[in-house]
Amino acid sequence: MGCNTCRSECGREDGCGTRKAVQKDVLDALVARLYPSLTWGDAAPEACLEERLELPEVVQLASRLSTALRTPAYVLPGGEEDLCSFIYVLCLGREPSILELRDGGVREDFPIEGDTLRERYLRIACSQIGRLACVQEVALEMSIRDDDCPSGMAMIREVPMPGVFTPALLKRFQRTVDLLQAHDIEHLDMGLLDVDASGFGLTAGDYVERYGAAPALLNYLFYAAPVQTVTTTFVPLPGPLPPVLLPEQLHQM
């Protein structure tokens, strides 16, 4: 039986309502300091007193996750409007990964096995405004079918979920949460973040015009795009370009 209060299926049979209540108090206080104007896009990060998760610590965290979970973990920066960086933990798939192909360039040794390939990741958003993180399941799908992309190209789609749901990912999800807490990083449940931000007294500003949907609370604290935004990328095949750097390689730069 899974958690009876958590959309992310945390695995706690007694539920996590008490913990969510504590987290809501944390969010109320954080939002009040970060958004004195109550408007998306008008954050005041200097008003937050929490220690930030800087890139070197995120890289170190990715390396420790990779060791603890015995699987590759990749660090990627957020976009210009994001307030976080990302760790992608490969849970179902193989190396070289689709993520390496998409974000690190085409590899000569990337195996093409059939015309489609699918992988599952835990994507950890690491806040730049406090010691905060949230975790969601992400699928990466690659197709070289003629009806999906031009000849010689691969189409790669990233499909985020509003939490973690695939049973094979749940143990790694819980170990990820445990490791975050061991590093004094507050894990915020997606069930608390993927809610209408107006319930916290926040206004959308020009968010709806830019993204086509009302902002969730998560969009004020981590990344700008709607929680389940699907992105599509086209990359050429094949070609000898360098892959995404692993955490230990980033740490040495």
N, C-alpha and C positions, 0 to 999 in steps of 0.2 A: 504494500500500500504506500502511496506517495503522500506528500504533505497535503493537508486538507485546506490550506490557506494560500499556498504559494503557487503562482502561475508557472514558475520555473521548475517545479517538481524537485524540491530540495532534498526529498527523501526522508524528512522527519515525520514520523507517524503521528506525533502529537501536535503537528502544525507549527507555524512560526509566527503566529499572530502577535505574541508579546514582543518579539524582536522587531517586527514591522512597526509596532507602535513607537518603539524607541527610535527607529530610523526615521519615522515621520517627524518626530521632534527635531532630529538632526537636520532634516531637509527644510523644515520651517525656518530654523535659525539661519541656515546657509543662504536660502533664497532671500531672506530679509536683508542680509549684508551684501550679497553679490549684486542684487538688482534693486537699488534704492529707487530707481525710476519705475520699477515693475514692468519693464518693456524688454522684449527679446531684442538682442543685438546691442543692448546698452548696458553690458555688464561692467562691473567695477571690481576686477580681480584683486586690486590692492586692498580692498576692504576685507578680504578673507584672511583670517589669522592662521589658518592651518598651513602646515608645511606642504609645499608642492611636491608632486611626483615628477622630478626632473628626468630627462632622457637617460642619463647614466644609471639611475636607479631602476627605471623601466627595463633597460637592457639587462641589468643584473637579475631582476625579477624573472624575465623571460628565460634566462639561462637556468635559473633554479627550477622553474616550471618544467623546462625541457628535461632536466635531470630527474626530477621527482616523478614525472609522468612517463618518462622513457619515450619521448616523441619529440619531433622538431617543434620549435616555437620561433616565430618570426616577429620582428618589431617593425611597425610602419608608422609614419607620422600622420597626424590628423590633417585635415584641410585648413585653409586660411580662416574659416569661420568656426572651426572646432575648438573646444577647450580640453582636448585630450589627445593622447597618442594611443596606439593599438598594439596588442599582442595577439597573434593568431596561433593557436595551439592545434596542430594537426592531429585529429582523433581517428578518422577513417580515411585512409588514403595511403600513398607511398611517395617516396622521394625518387627523383625530383618532383616536387609538387606543382599543382596548377598555379598556386600562389607565386612560386618562383618563376614560372613561365610568364605570368601576367605582369608582375611587378619588378622582376629582375632581368627581363629580356629573354630571348629565345635561346635554348640550350641545344647543342648538337646531340647530346645524349638523352634528350627527353623522349621517352618511349611513346609511340603512338599505337595504342592497343584498341583497335576498333575505331568507330567514328564518334564515340561519346565517352566521357569520363566524369565521375562525380566524386567529390570529397566532402568531408564534414569537419568543421573546426569549432573550437570555442574561441570566440572573439572577446577579448578583455579590453574595455575602454578604461584607460588610466588617466584620471583627472589631472589637469594642470592648475587647479584652483584649490586643491586640498588632497588629503590622503584618502581618496575615494576611488572606487572602481565598480563597474558593473559588467556582467557576463551574459552573452547571448550565443546561441547556436547559429552558425552560418554554413550554408552549402555553397561550394564552388563547383560549377558545372562547365565542362568544356565540350564543344562540338566542332567537328570539322565537316559536318554534313553540308552538301552543296546548297541545300535550301536554307541553311542558317548563315553561311558566310561565303565570301568569294574563294575561289580555288587558291590554295597556298596560304590560307589564313585560318586561324582558330578563333571561334567566338567563346568568350569566357563570361559567365554570369555569376554574380555574387548575390545570394538570396538569404537575407537575414531573417531569423525567427524572433518573435517577441518573448524570448526566454530560452530555456534548454528543455527539449522534449524527447529526443531520441534516447531510448533506454541505454544503448551502448555508450553514451556520453556522460551518463549521470554520475558514475563513480569518479571520473576525472573532473567533472564539474565540482563535486563536493571537495575533492582534494585541492582543487584550485582555490575554492573559497577558504579552506583551512589555511593554505599557504598565505593568502592575502592577509588574513587575520593575524597570522604569526608575524607578519611584517608591519603590523599596526596600520593596515589599510582597511578602511571600512568598506565591506561589500554591500552595495545597495541592490535590493531585489528589483528586477525588471517590472514586477507587478506594481511597485510603488512609483516607478519612473515613467512607465508607458501609460500615463493618465493625462487627461486634459489639464493643461497648466493653469487655466482660468480658476480652477478650484483652489489654487494657492494665491489668488488675487493678481496673477500675472496677465499682462496684455500682449498681444501677438506682434505689435508693430507692423512691419511689412512682411512678416513671415509667410502669411497666406498667399500673398501675391508672388512671392519667390518660390515657394515649395508646393503650393496647391492644396495645403491641408492645414488644419489648426495645429499649433505646436503642442507637443507633449512636454511634461516636466523635464524629461531627459534632454530635450533639445536646448534647455537653458543651462545644463550642467555638464554635458559631455560633448555631443556632436550635433551638428545643425540639421542634417537630413532626417526626415521621418524614419521612425524605428525600423520599418520593413521596406525601406527603399531598395529596389533591385537595380544593380548597376551592370552594364554590359560593356565589355572591352573586346576589341579585335586586335590580334597580334599575328605577325607573320610566322610561318613555319617553313623550314627550320632556319637556324643561323646561330653562330657562336658568339653570344653576348653573355656577360657575367650574370649570375643569379642574384637573388636577394641575399644580402649579407645576414649570416646567422648572428645571434646575440653576442657570442664571444668575439666575432670578427668586428662587430660594431664597437665593442668595448675597447678594442685595441686602436681604433682610429683617433 
